[in-house]
Amino acid sequence: MAEAIQREVAQEVDHLLQVIFADRRKSGRLDLEAVEMVTRAAVHRAGAALLAELLQTSAPSVREILCQCGGAAIYRELRRKQILTVVGPLEVWRPYYLCPLCHTGQSPQDVELDVAGTECSPGVRRMLALVGSQSSFAQGCQQLEQLAGLPVTAKAVERHAEAIGADIAAREQAAIHSALQGPLPEAGGEPIPILYVEIDGTGVPVVAAETRGRSSKQPGEPAHTREAKLGCVFTQTHVDREGRPRRDEGSTTYTGAIETAEEFGRRIFTEAHGRGWNRARRRVVIGDGAPWIWNLADEHFPAALQIVDLYHARQHLWDLASQLFPSDLRQRLRWVRSLEKKLDRGKIKPLVGELRSFRPRREELAALLRTEADYFERNAQRMRYPEFQRQKLFVGSGVVEAGCKTIIGSRLKQSGMFWAVRGANAILALRCNRLSGKFEDYWESRHQAA
């Protein structure tokens, strides 16, 4: 076999040299890019020949193997299979067994090589998952063609990326189910000074079938999105030179899905516990003030300190001011800045009093003022910003908001995209896994399981 492969490689190199020298004689110069691409193609062809030779097998000595129905599958023949590998397509012959009872066929070598039910090697499927999670499936197809010389379709990128994302999601659900079955074991390790949970949500455009029976935020208009809920967990050990809190590098992990608040609560609880929630000396939950977030915090993290994102609270004031003073910029700025000072100083009671004492001319503005006053009054204990800052704690949910943009927005909310919930959740699980630094561990465990 070694001699045959050496001859194959020698032939490829000889062919390559002929092409290079012919081009140089013709043009008088060396086109480096062309030489690079030709070299890569030649190396891939030689590598494919080597790989095909390594995978070839003869008729097995074992004539019967166990079938999943409990019967015995009998060896019938060597069957051909086309496989796309990282060095290109190749053809292998492997033993094929057929069960006379249930008429199910199987090739054990496919399981051993992790190519059962697919014509893509594990290495190619890994590439498909990476490009499919990073950009549109069509762009992923182009990237693999240009960067790796692999001929794949956009549909193949979609199918394999979503399949791997769905497998990650299934493993997450198994972990969640296990976490809910009884008392969780204490996670070992050193105590964590401060551990944060941040929660947010953002709309994902979906196909019409996914919004039937759902109301839109705009009265009278059909819904076009479903909310993807995202949570992140990170730690804080130090502060910077100015005494401001500093997130520990590489400590952030993400989890998310389009699902109910109840389902998401179990998800973020499992993630936080796995990150060492029970080992944290201080535990903090930060959100934008939405009631569903605090309901989850009360249920799953009852001992945690709750903080409303300061910048989101400020935005409430600015949005309200734009409604109250739509044409008077000076008055708007003066009014907002006065209330912002109260907010930043944690003086929520006077802020609420000023909102309730304001008398607009229109009833809809009066209703809006009451809603905003209720918002600040309801979250007063979560807006003790001077106290939180003295404790060197974060008061903003910028980490999860950035996650909504980078994990969800940049991939799932591109122009013209409309998702089925199942596909969106698969890609979301894959992106959370990758950006949490867990993909290598996942792939290794998957390889070991295979």
N, C-alpha and C positions, 0 to 999 in steps of 0.2 A: 504494500500500500504506500509506504513512504516513497519508493521510487516513482510510482505513478504520480503522486502529488508533486514531487520535485520536477517531473517532466511537464506537468500542467503549469506550474509556476514559471519554469524556464520558457515555455511557449508564450505565456502572457508577457513576460519581460521582453522577449525577443520582438513580439508584435509591437509592444509599446515603444521600444527603441526605433523600430522602423518608422513608426508614425512620427516620432519626434524629429528624426533626422530628415525625413522627407519634407516635413513642414519647414524645417530650417533651411534646407536647400532651396525651397521654393520662395520663401519670403526674405531670406537673409537675416532673420532675427528669430529669437525664441519667444513664443507666446506662453508665458509662464502659467497663466490661468488655464489655458487649454491643456498644457502638460499636466498640471495638477489634477484636472478633472479626468483626463485619460488615465493617469496613474491610479487615481482612486478606483475607477471602474475596473482596471486590470487587477488591482489588489482584491477588490470585492469578488471578482469572478474566480480568482485563485482560492480565496477564502471559502467561497461557496462550494467549490469542488472538494476542498479538504473536509469541510463540514459534512457534505453529503457522503463522503467516503467513511467518515467516522460513524455515521448514523446507519449505514447499511447493515443488514442482518440476514442471516440465513434461516431456513426452516427450523423451528424450535424443537428441542428434544421433548418438551412438555406438550403432550397432545390434548390435554384437557385442563381447563381452569374453572374456578367457581363462577357461576353466573349470579346476578343479583336476585334472581327468582329462587335461588336455592338449588337449581339444577347444575348440570355440568355443561359448559360451553366447549365445543369441539373445534380443534384447529382445522381450518379449511384451506388457507392459501396465504401467500404473501401478497399484500395489496399496496398499491401505490398511493402516496399522499403528497400533495404539493404544499410546501411550507415557505412562507416569506420570512426570512431571517434578516438580521442586521447587515449581513453581507450580500443580501439579495435572495431571489427565489431559488429553491432547490427541490429536488424530488427524492423521496425516500420510499423504501419498501419495508413493510413491517408485518408481523404475523397477525392474522385476522381469525377470530374465533366466533362461532355461531352456536347459540343455544337451541337445540331442537325442541325444547318445551315452550319457551316464550318467543322464540325467533328473534332474540336480541343479539346483535353483533357487537363485538368489542375488540379493541386493539390495545392491550396492556401497555405497549410502548408509548402510545399517545399520552397516557396518564403519567408515565415516568418522565416524559419530556415536557409535560405541561402544555400539550397542544390538543388535548381532547376537545372536540367540538369547535375547533378553530383552525384556520390555516395560517395564523400568525404566531411566530415564536414568542416566548416570554419577553425577550429583549425588544422585539418590535411592539408588543402590546404595551410595554412600559413607555416606549417612545410615544405611542398613540395617546396614552393617558396624559402624558406631560403636555404635548402640544394641544390636545383637546381641552385641557383645563386652562390653558394659557390664553388661547385666542379662539376665534370662530373655527368651526370644523373645516371650512373651506381653506382658511389660512393655514391651519394645521397640516392639511394635505399638501399645500404648496411648500411649507417649511420642510417637511420630510423629503420631498422630492429634491429641493434645492440643497439642503444641508446634509442629507444622508444618502441621497440617490435612491430612495425607496419609492416604488410606484404604488401608491395607495389612493383610495378614493375618499372623498369627504364623508361619505356614509360609513366607511370603515373606521375613520377617526371617531365619528359620533358613536358608533356601536360599541367600540372597545373602551373609549373613555367613560361612557355612561355605565358600561358593565363593571368596570373597576370601581367607579364611584359608588355604584349600587352595592358592591361587595363591602366597601368601607362603611357605608351607611348601615348595612346589615350587621356588621360587627359592632358598630356603635349601639344599635338597638339591643343586641345581645348583652352588651355591657350594662345598658340602662336597665334591662329586665333583671339582670343579676343583682344590680344595686338595690332594686326595690323588693327583693325577696326576703330580706332580713337585715339585721345589723351589719353594717359594713365593717370590714376589718380595718384596724388603725393602720394608716399608711406610715411606713417607717421612714426615718431620715431625721435630719437636723430640724429644729424649730424654725419656722418662717416668721420673720419680724412682722411683715404686713402682706396680706394677700387680698387682691382686689378681684371682684367680679363686676364687669360692665355689660349692660344689656341694651340692645337697640333693635330697631326694625326698619325695613325699607321695602318699597313695592317692587315686584318683579313682573314685567309684562308677560301675560300668559295667553294661550289660545282661548277662544270664546267658550269652549266646553268647560273650562276650569272655573268660570265665573258665573255659571248659571245659578240663579237664585240668590246671588250676592249683591248687596247694595253698594253703590259708589259713594265716595265722599261728596260728590256733586249731586244734589237732588235731581232726580229725573233722568240721569245719565247712567248708562250701563257701566259696570265695573270692567276695567281692563287689566288690573293687576291683582296679585296676591301678595300678602306681606310675608317676606322672609325674615325670620327672627334670628338675630346673631348675638352670641355671647362670647366674651373673651375673659381669660383668667391670666393674671400676671402678678409678679411680686415686686416689692420695694424693700430694699435693704439700706440704701444710702440717700443722702440729699446732695445737691451740687454745692458749689462754692458760695452761692447766694442763699443757701438754705432751702432751696426749692426741692420738692420730691423728685426723685429720679427712678424711672422704671428700670428694673434689672434687665440687662441686655440678654436677649434670647429667651426670656422667661414667658413670653406671651403665647398662649394657645387659643384656638378658636373652635367654636362649634355652632352649627346653625342649620335651619331647615324651614321650609314652608310647612307649618304645622300649627296646631292650636297652642294657646298659651299654656294649657295644662301639660301637653306633651313636651313643650319646650322647657317648662320648669323642671321636669324630670331629667331632661338632657343636660341643662346647665348645672344642676345639682351633681350629676354623675361626673361631669368634667371637673368641677371644683373639688370634689372629694378626691378624685384621682390625682389632683395637683397638690394635695396636702392640706385641705381646708381644716382638718382637725389638728394639724400641727401649727397652724398660724396663731401667733400671739394676738394679732389684731386682724379683724375681718371687715371688709368694706364692700358695699354694693353701691354702684353709681349708675344712675339712669336719667332719662330726660323728663321724668315726672309723670309718665303715662301710668294710669292706675294699675294696668295689668302687670307692670314691672314690679310694683311694690307689693301686689298680692303674691307674686311668686317669691319675692324676698321674704315676706312674712312667713310663708309656708315652708320654704326650704332653707332659708338662712336667718332664722329668728334672732340669733345673737349678733348679727352683723350690724355695723353702723351704716345707715342709709344716707346717701348724699344725692341731691338733685344737681345735675350738671349746671354749673354757674352760667355758662355761656348760653345754654338753652333757656335758662330763666331770663337772662337779659334779652334774648330774642323775643320772648313773650312781650316784654315792655315795648320794644321797637315795633313789633307788628301791631300792637294795640295803638301806639301813637300814630302810626300811619293811617289808621282808620279814624282816629279822633281829630287829627289835624292834617288832612290830606293836601291842603294847599298852603299851609303856613309852616315853612321849614324851620324858621327861627323858634316859634312857639313849640314845635314838635321836639326840637333838640333840647330846649330849656326844660320841658316837662319830663322827657326821658332821663336826662342826666340827673335831675333831682331825685327821681325814683331809683335810678341805678345806685346812687350813693347809699340810699337806705338798704337796698338789696345787698350790696357789697359789705355793708357793716352788719348784716344779719338782722336789721331792724324791720322784720317782716310785719309786725303788728301795725306800726305807723304806715307802712306801704299799703297794706290792705285797707286801712282807714281812709287813706287818700283816694284809693280807687273807688271805694263805696260812697264817698262824698261827692264824687264828680257827677255833674248833672248834664248829660248830653241832651240835645234836642230830639234826637230820633230814638225810638224804642229799641230798634235793633242794636244800636250802640250801647244803650243801657244794659241790654241782655249780655252783650259781649263783655262789658265791664264787670258784671256780676260773675260771669264765668271765670274771668281772669282773677278776680278777687278770691273766688273759691279755690282756684288753683294755688295761689300763694298761701292762703290760709291753711289749706290741707297739707301743704308741704313745708310748713314753717320749721318744724324740727329738722328737716332735711336741708335747711338753708342757713345753718349756723356757720357761715363761711369764715368769719374771723377765728372762731374756735377750731375749725378744721385746719385752717392754715397755720395756726399756732402749733398744732400737732404734726405739722409737716406732711399733711395728707394731700393727695390729689383732690381737686374739686371739679374737675372736668372729665367728660366721657370721651375725650378725643381719640383714645385708642380704639374703642369699638366703632366710633363714627368713621374713622379712617378705614377700619376693617370693612364697614358697609360699602365704602367706595372701592377699595382695592379687591376685596374678595367677591363681593356681589356685583357692584355697579360696573366695574371695568370688564366683566365677563358676561354677566347675564342681562345687562341693560343696554347693550349696544343697539345702534339704530337698526330697526327692522326685525329685531328678535322677538319672538313670541314662543313661550315654552309650555310644554306639558309639565305639570308639577313633578311627576316622577323623574323626568329628565333633568329638570332644574335642581331637584334635591340631590341627584347623583353627582352632578358637576359641583354643586355647593359642598357636598361631603368631600369630594376629591380636593377641591381648593383649600378648604379648611385644614384637611390633613396635610397637604403640602406646606402651607404657610405656617403651620404649627410645628414644622420640622419633624413630622412623624412618618413621612412617606417611605423613607429607607427602612424603618422598623416594620412598617406594614408589609413592604415588599419582601423583606427577609422572612417574616412570619408566614406569608403566603407561600413562599417557595418551600419552606420547611413543611407546611401542611400538605403541599402537593406531593 
